[in-house]
Amino acid sequence: MRARRGILATLLFAWGCGSSGGSGGGNVIQFGGGLGLAYSPGVLAVHVGDTVTWEGDFSTHPLVSGANCGQPDGLFQNSTGSRFSFTFQQAGTYPYYCNVHCGVGMRGQIHVQ
């Protein structure tokens, strides 16, 4: 129950102020380093046409779109560098995960409205 409250609070925060509108630089997700095996924020709400940028070490934490570990949906992925951006063109919920650490919970979601 506590985890659900935390996710709900994160989601409500993200819906309230997670999007900067347009393709602005406010939609940044960080991971690895001091965050451990987590994305921050873990849930982010944006609008159609917004760009989301992930920042961290992709060689250690390869990014893959998809709802299930080991089953990418092919929308986006990155395994090099320290910065990756993707622009969301349709409304919906877009789950993603670390291809190495998905099994231990390194997952996130983008909600596009």
N, C-alpha and C positions, 0 to 999 in steps of 0.2 A: 504494500500500500504506500509506503514511504517513497519508493522509486516512482510510482505513478504520479504522486503529488509533485515530485521534482521535475518529471517530464512535463506535466501539465503547467507548472510554473514557468518552465523554460519556454514552452510553446506559447503561452500567453504573453510572456515578455517579447518573444520573437515577433509575434503578430503585431504587437503594439509598437515596436521600435526596431525590429530587425532589418527592415528594408530601408534603403536610402532613396528609393525611387530611381527610375531610369537605370543606367548602367554605372551608377556611382561606385565609389570605392568602399562604402560602408559594409558591404556584404562579404566579410572576410571570416574564414574558418581556419583556426590554427590547430595544430596537432603535434604530437611527439614532444620531445624535450621534457621540460618540466611538467607538461600535461600528462605524461605517461601514455597509456594506451587509450586515449580519448580525443574526441574532437570538441572544440570549444568555439561557438556553441554547438551542441549536439543536434539541435533542431533549429532551423532557420527558416523564416517566412520571407518571401520576396514576391515581387510582381512579375507578370509576364514581361519579358524583355530585359529583366535585370541580369546582371552578371554576378556570379559568385566566384570568389577566389579562395583557394585552399593554400595555406602556407605551412611548410614543414619539410621534412626529409622524405621524399618519395621513394628513395632507394631502400629505406628501412620500412616505410609504410605505403606500399603501392595502393593508389586509390582506384576503386572499381565501383561502377554504378550497378545496382541490383539489390533485390530484397533478401536473397539467400546466399550465404557464404559459398563461394566456389561456383556460383551460377550467375555470371555477369549478364546484364541485359543489353550490353553493347552501346548504351547511350554515351558514356564517357569513361575514360580510364587514363591514368598517368602513373609512370613508375620512375621518372627521372626529374632531376632538378629540385627546386625548393618552392616553386610557385606554379600554380595551375589555375586557369580560369575557364569557366563555362557559362554561356548565356542560355537561359531557359526561355524557350519560345512558346510553350504551351502550359496552361494551368494543370495542376496535378500534384501528387506527392512523389518525390524522387528519393528513394533510399540509396545509400551508398555504404561502402565498408572498406577497411584495410584488408587487402588480400592475404596478408600474413597473420593478422591478429583478429580477424573477424570472429573466430571461435571463442575468443575470450571477451567479446563485447565491443570491439572497436568498430562502431557503426554510427551512422548519422542519417538525417533526413532533411530534405529541402521541401518546403511547402510553397508552391507557386500559385498565386491567386490572380 
